[in-house]
Amino acid sequence: MTVARKLLTLAAVPTLAVLSNIPLEAEEDALNAAPEENEAIAEANPWSYNLRLGAFLNQVATRRAGSSRDSTIASTTEAISYRLSLTGDLTWEEGPNELRQELRLRYGRSKEADRSWITNRDEIRYDITGFRFLDEPRIQFAYVSGRAQTVFEGPDDNPNRGNRNLDPGSAFIAIGYGQRHKDIWLPESDRVEARVGVRAQRRWGRDLSSDETEVDIGIEAIFDYRNQLREDIEWSFYAESFAPFDDLGHITTWAELSLDFQINTWVTANMGVRIYYETDPKDADRFPGDGYNSMSIRQEALIGITYTL
């Protein structure tokens, strides 16, 4: 036993000598290693979000808005009005998976000398899209998406019928394939996304016929481009088309072009154009002003106060 103790003591002496020569900085680094790892985990939070509130003075001009089959154009009148908006997105990313949710609420009212306040330029829209990237660096993907879109108050030439809240509107679900590319045309940064898939879509509204409110299944195509020209200037272009399988000649297409100027921390200016075009269905009962084969346009310029969370 005495010999064993002596051997253990001799083995411990060089070990203690080495430990005693470790500088204090190394000990502190060892002690702080765990907190740094925790911070790294916190920084890798898969959730990100953006929320923007705004109050604007809005000048709108339209073309064929009265007969437009697009609810957001049809609810617009040519006037100077105020507009309140809330836009936001919530994104989750982990590995090859991504889930993106987008909300857009816009409500405006205008006043003319011989009329009471009327709703002008309103929209409710919620989008959700799930992506499964098929390669690195995250270019090709499969997707599942859905949308619900309507207005706060729909257009109505007969006020005796009461309010048209959330009327008309549409909703769809879709599945398909797409690609996303980044930093193609700089100077600052940009992103282009193209998708093609199969969609099941339904519209509602008390002015729509029974055929128009049936579920349509067909092909969708989407193109989305966003470019950050400078830190305070951004422009975007979005286009979407849909055609049902049982009537591929009945094509609905709409597009939006938008240019944003961040004048300072609080003040934002925007110019935008929305275009809508829908060809007539093969079994449609046509009548003048039905909105088919007619391009409707809304142009707007606005300036206001924004707050971003």
C-alpha positions in Angstrom: 0.0 0.0 0.0 2.8 2.4 0.9 4.5 1.8 -2.5 1.1 2.5 -4.3 0.6 5.8 -2.5 4.1 6.9 -3.4 3.5 6.1 -7.1 0.2 8.1 -7.0 1.9 11.0 -5.4 4.7 11.0 -8.0 2.1 10.9 -10.8 0.1 13.8 -9.4 3.1 16.2 -9.0 3.6 16.9 -12.7 -0.2 17.2 -13.3 -0.5 19.8 -10.5 2.5 21.6 -11.9 0.9 21.9 -15.4 -2.4 23.0 -14.0 -0.7 25.7 -11.9 0.8 27.2 -15.0 -2.5 27.7 -16.8 -3.0 31.5 -17.2 -6.1 33.2 -15.7 -7.3 34.2 -19.2 -7.5 30.6 -20.3 -9.5 29.7 -17.1 -11.9 32.6 -17.9 -12.3 31.4 -21.5 -13.2 27.9 -20.2 -15.7 29.3 -17.8 -17.3 31.5 -20.4 -17.5 28.8 -23.1 -20.9 27.6 -22.1 -22.6 31.1 -22.1 -21.2 31.7 -25.6 -22.6 28.4 -26.8 -26.0 29.4 -25.4 -25.8 32.8 -27.2 -25.0 31.0 -30.5 -28.1 28.8 -30.0 -30.2 31.9 -29.3 -28.8 33.6 -32.4 -29.9 30.6 -34.5 -33.6 31.2 -33.7 -35.4 29.9 -36.8 -38.2 32.5 -36.5 -38.1 36.0 -38.0 -40.8 38.6 -38.5 -41.6 42.0 -39.8 -44.6 44.2 -38.9 -45.3 47.6 -40.4 -48.1 50.1 -39.5 -48.9 53.0 -41.7 -51.2 56.0 -42.1 -51.2 57.7 -45.6 -52.7 60.4 -47.8 -53.5 58.5 -51.0 -54.2 59.7 -54.6 -55.8 57.1 -56.7 -56.6 56.9 -60.5 -58.4 54.0 -62.1 -59.4 52.6 -65.4 -62.5 50.4 -65.8 -62.8 49.9 -62.0 -66.6 49.9 -62.1 -66.6 46.7 -64.2 -63.5 45.1 -62.9 -63.7 41.5 -61.7 -60.9 42.2 -59.2 -62.4 43.1 -55.8 -59.5 45.4 -54.8 -59.8 47.4 -58.0 -63.6 47.4 -58.0 -63.7 48.8 -54.5 -61.6 51.9 -55.6 -62.8 55.3 -56.6 -60.8 58.1 -58.1 -60.2 60.5 -55.2 -57.8 61.8 -52.6 -58.3 59.7 -49.5 -56.7 58.6 -46.3 -55.5 55.0 -45.9 -54.5 52.9 -43.0 -52.4 49.8 -43.5 -50.9 46.9 -41.6 -48.5 44.6 -43.4 -46.4 41.8 -41.8 -44.7 38.6 -42.4 -43.6 35.7 -40.1 -41.0 33.2 -41.4 -39.7 30.0 -40.0 -36.5 28.4 -41.4 -34.8 25.2 -40.4 -32.6 23.0 -42.5 -34.2 22.5 -46.0 -37.7 23.6 -44.7 -39.2 27.1 -44.7 -42.7 28.4 -43.7 -43.7 31.9 -44.7 -46.9 33.7 -43.7 -47.9 37.2 -45.0 -50.7 39.4 -43.9 -51.9 42.6 -45.7 -54.7 44.8 -44.3 -55.5 48.1 -46.1 -58.5 50.3 -45.5 -59.1 53.7 -46.9 -62.0 56.2 -47.0 -62.6 59.2 -49.2 -65.0 62.2 -48.9 -66.6 64.1 -51.8 -68.5 67.4 -51.5 -71.9 65.9 -52.3 -71.5 62.5 -50.7 -70.8 61.0 -47.3 -67.6 59.2 -46.5 -67.2 56.0 -48.6 -64.8 53.1 -48.5 -62.0 53.5 -51.0 -59.0 51.1 -51.7 -59.4 48.4 -49.1 -58.0 44.9 -49.0 -57.7 41.8 -46.7 -55.2 39.2 -47.7 -53.5 36.3 -45.9 -50.9 34.0 -47.6 -49.2 31.0 -46.2 -46.5 29.0 -48.1 -44.4 26.0 -47.1 -41.2 25.3 -48.9 -39.1 22.1 -49.1 -35.7 23.0 -50.7 -34.3 20.2 -52.9 -30.7 21.3 -53.2 -28.0 23.5 -51.9 -27.7 26.5 -52.0 -31.5 26.5 -51.7 -32.6 27.1 -55.3 -35.1 24.4 -56.3 -38.0 23.7 -54.0 -41.4 22.0 -53.8 -44.1 24.1 -52.2 -47.6 24.0 -50.7 -49.5 27.3 -50.4 -52.8 28.8 -49.6 -54.5 32.2 -49.6 -57.7 34.0 -48.5 -58.5 37.4 -50.0 -61.4 39.7 -49.7 -62.3 43.4 -48.9 -63.7 45.1 -45.8 -66.6 46.5 -47.8 -67.4 45.5 -51.4 -68.7 47.9 -54.0 -72.5 48.2 -54.2 -74.6 50.5 -56.4 -77.7 49.7 -54.4 -77.3 50.9 -50.7 -80.7 49.5 -49.8 -79.3 46.0 -49.9 -77.1 46.7 -46.8 -73.4 46.5 -46.3 -71.2 44.1 -48.2 -68.7 43.2 -45.6 -66.1 40.6 -46.7 -67.8 40.4 -50.1 -66.6 39.5 -52.7 -63.6 37.2 -52.1 -61.6 34.2 -53.0 -59.5 31.4 -51.5 -57.2 28.7 -52.8 -54.7 26.0 -52.0 -51.9 24.9 -54.3 -49.0 22.5 -54.6 -46.1 22.7 -57.1 -42.4 23.3 -57.9 -40.3 26.5 -58.1 -36.9 28.1 -58.0 -35.5 31.0 -56.0 -32.4 33.0 -57.0 -30.7 35.8 -55.1 -28.3 38.6 -56.0 -28.8 38.3 -59.8 -29.1 42.0 -60.7 -27.7 44.2 -58.1 -26.6 47.0 -57.0 -27.8 46.3 -53.5 -29.6 43.0 -53.3 -32.4 41.3 -55.1 -34.5 38.1 -55.1 -36.5 36.4 -57.9 -38.9 33.5 -57.3 -40.8 31.6 -59.9 -43.4 28.9 -59.3 -45.7 26.6 -61.2 -48.3 24.2 -59.7 -51.8 22.9 -59.4 -54.4 25.0 -57.6 -57.9 24.5 -56.3 -59.7 27.8 -56.1 -63.1 29.1 -55.0 -64.7 32.6 -55.2 -67.7 34.0 -53.3 -69.9 37.0 -53.6 -73.6 37.7 -53.9 -73.2 39.1 -57.4 -71.5 35.9 -58.7 -73.5 33.2 -60.5 -73.6 29.6 -59.2 -71.0 28.6 -61.9 -68.6 31.3 -60.8 -68.7 30.1 -57.1 -67.9 26.5 -57.9 -64.4 25.1 -57.1 -62.0 25.4 -60.0 -58.9 23.2 -60.3 -56.2 24.2 -62.7 -52.7 25.5 -63.3 -51.1 28.4 -61.5 -47.9 30.4 -62.4 -46.3 33.0 -60.2 -43.4 35.3 -60.7 -42.1 37.5 -57.8 -39.2 39.9 -58.1 -37.9 42.2 -55.4 -34.9 44.6 -55.7 -33.3 46.8 -53.0 -31.8 49.5 -55.1 -30.5 51.4 -52.1 -31.0 51.2 -48.4 -33.9 53.6 -48.7 -35.3 52.6 -52.1 -37.0 49.3 -53.0 -39.1 48.2 -56.0 -41.0 45.0 -56.6 -42.9 43.2 -59.4 -45.4 40.4 -58.8 -47.5 38.6 -61.4 -49.9 35.6 -61.1 -52.0 33.6 -63.6 -54.5 30.8 -63.2 -56.4 28.7 -65.7 -58.8 25.8 -64.8 -58.2 22.4 -66.4 -61.8 22.2 -67.8 -61.4 25.6 -69.6 -57.7 26.4 -70.2 -58.8 29.4 -72.3 -60.3 31.1 -69.2 -57.1 32.8 -67.9 -57.0 35.1 -64.9 -53.9 37.3 -64.6 -53.0 40.1 -62.3 -49.8 42.0 -61.6 -48.5 44.6 -59.2 -45.6 47.0 -59.6 -44.5 49.0 -56.6 -41.7 51.5 -55.8 -41.1 52.5 -52.1 -39.1 55.5 -50.9 -38.1 55.6 -47.2 -37.7 59.4 -46.9 -36.6 59.2 -43.2 -37.3 56.9 -40.2 -41.0 57.8 -40.1 -42.0 59.1 -43.5 -42.5 56.8 -46.6 -43.7 57.5 -50.1 -45.0 54.9 -52.6 -46.1 54.6 -56.2 -47.9 51.6 -57.3 -49.8 50.0 -60.2 -52.2 47.0 -60.2 -53.4 45.4 -63.4 -56.1 42.8 -63.8 -57.3 40.9 -66.9 -59.6 37.9 -67.2 -60.7 36.2 -70.4 -64.2 35.0 -70.7 -65.2 31.4 -69.7 -66.5 29.2 -72.5 -70.0 28.9 -70.9 -70.3 32.5 -69.7 -73.5 34.5 -70.3 -71.9 37.7 -71.7 -73.3 41.1 -71.2 -71.9 44.7 -71.5 -69.7 45.6 -68.6 -69.2 42.1 -67.3 -65.5 42.7 -66.9 -64.3 39.9 -69.2 -61.6 40.5 -71.8 -61.2 44.0 -70.3 -58.1 45.3 -68.6 -58.7 47.2 -65.4 -56.0 49.3 -63.8 -55.5 51.1 -60.5 -52.6 53.6 -60.1 -51.8 55.2 -56.8 -49.3 57.6 -55.2 -49.2 58.0 -51.4 -47.1 59.5 -48.7 -47.5 58.9 -45.0 -46.1 57.9 -41.6 -44.9 54.4 -41.0 -43.8 52.5 -37.9 -41.9 49.2 -38.2 -41.6 46.6 -35.5 
